[in-house]
Amino acid sequence: MLGHPQLSRMRLGRTLLFTAGAVVALSLGTTLGDVHGHLLRQKLFAWIGAAAFLAFAVLAVRSVTAEVSRVVTPRAGTSAASALGVLVTFVGYVVAVFVGLDILAVQVQHLLVGGALTGVVLGIALQQVLGNVFAGLVLLFVRPFAVGDHIFIRSGSLNGPLDGVVTGIGLTYVTLESDGLPLNIPNSAMLASAVGPWRGDAAQRAETASPPSSAPATDPGAPVPGPE
């Protein structure tokens, strides 16, 4: 039976093999092929190169997605790994389709312009959601905390200090079990908060919740000055 290092090397080698196949197919399709050429050989090279590129690209995207899910699952849980896998698959397939169309000399400028305008509109409409998604990606890879950690959160936007056990890290929310109740905190708020380990006593929350007084301390045994 193969060990974990051998399996990791096999998966990496398979991903590199699929990527190299896609690069070779792209090179042959663009240099030797021409879908609008006069020779049948040029058209065949273009169509075969595009088909081979799409096949290798799909295999490479699937391999990368499986590797990303394998790495993210122990860190953030199955739900976050599935969501990130869907995102990687979508981006990879979109890139593969556009490159395949370019090999076949399909005019994609109009599609890109329309996609850019649509992206601007969607970006404005989904600004908060996209902010949480990018913050979730940062949390997944930087790992200031992991699932199962009992953490302490200090944030003014969350209305005071909080503490609880992290039960899930998704692309939009961090699920925290606080006082026996589940609490979904947006990733952008978590990224902008001060987060640290919970010491296990209520004094940590109390000393953070009540700022020190600016009035000078007085000695209770000191005599009270009388009237002049």
C-alpha positions as CSV (number, residue, x, y, z in Angstrom):
1,M,0.0,0.0,0.0
2,L,1.3,3.4,-0.9
3,G,2.0,5.9,1.8
4,H,0.8,9.5,2.1
5,P,4.0,11.1,0.5
6,Q,3.8,8.7,-2.5
7,L,0.1,9.5,-3.0
8,S,0.8,13.2,-2.9
9,R,3.6,12.9,-5.5
10,M,1.3,10.8,-7.7
11,R,-1.4,13.4,-7.5
12,L,1.0,16.2,-8.2
13,G,2.5,14.3,-11.2
14,R,-0.9,13.6,-12.6
15,T,-1.8,17.3,-12.4
16,L,1.4,18.3,-14.0
17,L,0.9,15.7,-16.8
18,F,-2.6,17.0,-17.6
19,T,-1.3,20.6,-17.6
20,A,1.6,19.8,-19.9
21,G,-0.8,18.0,-22.3
22,A,-3.0,21.1,-22.4
23,V,0.0,23.3,-23.1
24,V,1.2,21.0,-25.9
25,A,-2.3,20.8,-27.5
26,L,-2.6,24.6,-27.3
27,S,0.8,25.1,-29.0
28,L,0.0,22.7,-31.8
29,G,-3.5,24.1,-32.3
30,T,-2.3,27.7,-32.6
31,T,1.0,27.2,-34.5
32,L,0.0,24.4,-37.0
33,G,-3.8,24.8,-37.1
34,D,-5.9,27.4,-38.8
35,V,-9.7,26.8,-38.9
36,H,-10.0,29.3,-41.7
37,G,-7.1,28.0,-43.7
38,H,-7.3,26.6,-47.2
39,L,-5.6,23.3,-46.4
40,L,-7.5,20.5,-44.8
41,R,-4.5,19.7,-42.6
42,Q,-4.6,23.2,-41.0
43,K,-8.3,22.8,-40.2
44,L,-7.7,19.3,-38.7
45,F,-4.9,20.6,-36.5
46,A,-7.1,23.4,-35.3
47,W,-10.0,21.2,-34.4
48,I,-8.0,18.4,-32.9
49,G,-5.8,20.8,-31.0
50,A,-8.9,22.5,-29.5
51,A,-10.5,19.2,-28.6
52,A,-7.3,17.9,-27.0
53,F,-6.8,21.1,-25.1
54,L,-10.3,21.1,-23.7
55,A,-10.0,17.4,-22.7
56,F,-6.6,17.9,-20.9
57,A,-7.8,21.2,-19.4
58,V,-10.9,19.6,-17.9
59,L,-8.8,16.8,-16.4
60,A,-6.3,19.3,-15.0
61,V,-9.1,21.4,-13.5
62,R,-10.6,18.4,-11.9
63,S,-7.3,17.3,-10.5
64,V,-6.5,20.7,-9.1
65,T,-10.0,20.9,-7.5
66,A,-9.5,17.5,-5.8
67,E,-6.2,18.6,-4.4
68,V,-7.6,21.9,-3.2
69,S,-10.5,20.1,-1.5
70,R,-8.0,17.6,0.1
71,V,-5.9,20.5,1.6
72,V,-8.8,22.7,2.7
73,T,-11.0,20.0,4.3
74,P,-8.8,19.4,7.4
75,R,-8.5,23.1,7.9
76,A,-12.0,24.4,7.4
77,G,-14.4,21.5,7.0
78,T,-16.2,19.8,4.2
79,S,-18.6,22.7,3.5
80,A,-15.8,25.2,2.9
81,A,-13.9,22.7,0.8
82,S,-16.9,22.1,-1.4
83,A,-17.6,25.8,-1.9
84,L,-14.0,26.5,-2.7
85,G,-13.9,23.5,-5.1
86,V,-17.0,24.8,-7.0
87,L,-15.3,28.2,-7.3
88,V,-12.0,26.7,-8.6
89,T,-13.9,24.5,-11.0
90,F,-16.0,27.4,-12.4
91,V,-13.0,29.6,-13.0
92,G,-11.0,26.8,-14.6
93,Y,-13.8,25.8,-16.9
94,V,-14.4,29.4,-18.0
95,V,-10.7,29.9,-18.8
96,A,-10.6,26.6,-20.7
97,V,-13.6,27.5,-22.8
98,F,-12.3,30.9,-23.8
99,V,-8.9,29.5,-24.7
100,G,-10.6,26.7,-26.8
101,L,-12.6,29.3,-28.6
102,D,-9.4,31.3,-29.3
103,I,-7.8,28.2,-30.9
104,L,-10.9,27.9,-33.2
105,A,-10.5,31.6,-34.1
106,V,-13.9,32.5,-32.6
107,Q,-14.2,36.2,-32.0
108,V,-14.4,36.5,-28.2
109,Q,-13.9,40.2,-27.9
110,H,-17.7,40.9,-27.9
111,L,-18.1,38.2,-25.3
112,L,-15.4,39.7,-23.2
113,V,-16.8,43.2,-23.4
114,G,-20.3,41.9,-22.5
115,G,-18.8,39.8,-19.7
116,A,-16.9,42.8,-18.4
117,L,-20.0,45.0,-18.3
118,T,-21.9,42.2,-16.6
119,G,-19.1,41.7,-14.1
120,V,-19.1,45.4,-13.2
121,V,-22.9,45.4,-12.6
122,L,-22.7,42.2,-10.6
123,G,-19.7,43.5,-8.7
124,I,-21.6,46.6,-7.6
125,A,-24.7,44.6,-6.7
126,L,-22.8,41.9,-4.9
127,Q,-20.1,44.0,-3.2
128,Q,-20.8,42.8,0.3
129,V,-21.0,39.1,-0.8
130,L,-17.8,39.3,-2.8
131,G,-16.0,41.0,0.1
132,N,-17.0,38.1,2.4
133,V,-15.9,35.6,-0.2
134,F,-12.4,37.1,-0.6
135,A,-12.2,37.5,3.2
136,G,-13.1,33.8,3.5
137,L,-10.3,32.8,1.1
138,V,-7.8,34.8,3.2
139,L,-9.0,33.2,6.4
140,L,-8.8,29.7,4.8
141,F,-5.1,30.2,3.7
142,V,-3.8,32.4,6.5
143,R,-5.5,30.3,9.2
144,P,-5.7,32.7,12.2
145,F,-7.9,30.0,13.7
146,A,-9.2,26.5,12.8
147,V,-12.3,24.5,13.3
148,G,-12.5,23.4,16.9
149,D,-10.6,26.3,18.4
150,H,-12.0,28.3,21.3
151,I,-11.3,31.9,20.3
152,F,-11.8,35.4,21.7
153,I,-13.0,38.1,19.3
154,R,-12.7,41.8,20.0
155,S,-14.5,44.0,17.5
156,G,-16.5,47.2,17.7
157,S,-18.6,46.3,14.6
158,L,-19.8,43.1,16.4
159,N,-21.0,45.1,19.4
160,G,-18.4,44.0,21.9
161,P,-16.1,41.1,22.7
162,L,-17.3,37.6,21.9
163,D,-15.9,34.1,22.6
164,G,-16.9,30.7,21.4
165,V,-15.8,27.5,19.6
166,V,-15.4,27.7,15.8
167,T,-17.6,25.0,14.3
168,G,-17.3,26.0,10.6
169,I,-15.4,28.3,8.2
170,G,-17.3,28.9,4.9
171,L,-16.7,31.3,2.0
172,T,-19.2,33.8,3.5
173,Y,-19.6,33.1,7.2
174,V,-17.7,31.8,10.2
175,T,-19.9,29.7,12.4
176,L,-19.2,30.2,16.1
177,E,-20.9,28.4,19.0
178,S,-21.2,31.0,21.7
179,D,-23.1,30.4,24.9
180,G,-24.6,27.2,23.5
181,L,-26.0,28.9,20.4
182,P,-24.7,29.0,16.8
183,L,-23.6,32.4,15.6
184,N,-22.8,33.2,12.0
185,I,-20.3,36.0,11.7
186,P,-19.5,37.5,8.2
187,N,-15.9,36.8,7.1
188,S,-15.2,40.5,6.4
189,A,-16.0,41.3,10.0
190,M,-13.8,38.4,11.3
191,L,-10.9,39.6,9.1
192,A,-11.2,43.1,10.5
193,S,-11.4,41.9,14.2
194,A,-8.8,41.1,16.7
195,V,-8.9,37.4,17.3
196,G,-7.0,35.4,19.9
197,P,-7.2,32.2,22.0
198,W,-9.7,32.1,24.8
199,R,-8.0,31.9,28.3
200,G,-11.0,30.1,29.9
201,D,-12.0,32.7,32.4
202,A,-14.6,35.5,32.3
203,A,-12.0,38.1,33.3
204,Q,-10.7,38.2,29.7
205,R,-14.0,39.4,28.5
206,A,-14.5,41.8,31.4
207,E,-11.1,43.5,31.1
208,T,-11.7,44.0,27.4
209,A,-15.3,45.1,27.7
210,S,-14.7,47.8,30.3
211,P,-11.9,50.3,29.3
212,P,-9.8,51.6,32.1
213,S,-11.0,54.8,33.7
214,S,-9.1,58.0,32.9
215,A,-9.6,59.5,36.3
216,P,-6.5,59.3,38.6
217,A,-6.6,56.6,41.2
218,T,-6.9,57.7,44.8
219,D,-5.7,56.1,48.0
220,P,-8.7,55.1,50.1
221,G,-6.7,55.6,53.3
222,A,-5.6,59.1,52.4
223,P,-7.2,62.0,54.4
224,V,-9.9,64.0,52.7
225,P,-8.9,67.6,52.4
226,G,-11.1,69.9,54.4
227,P,-12.4,73.3,53.6
228,E,-9.8,76.0,53.5
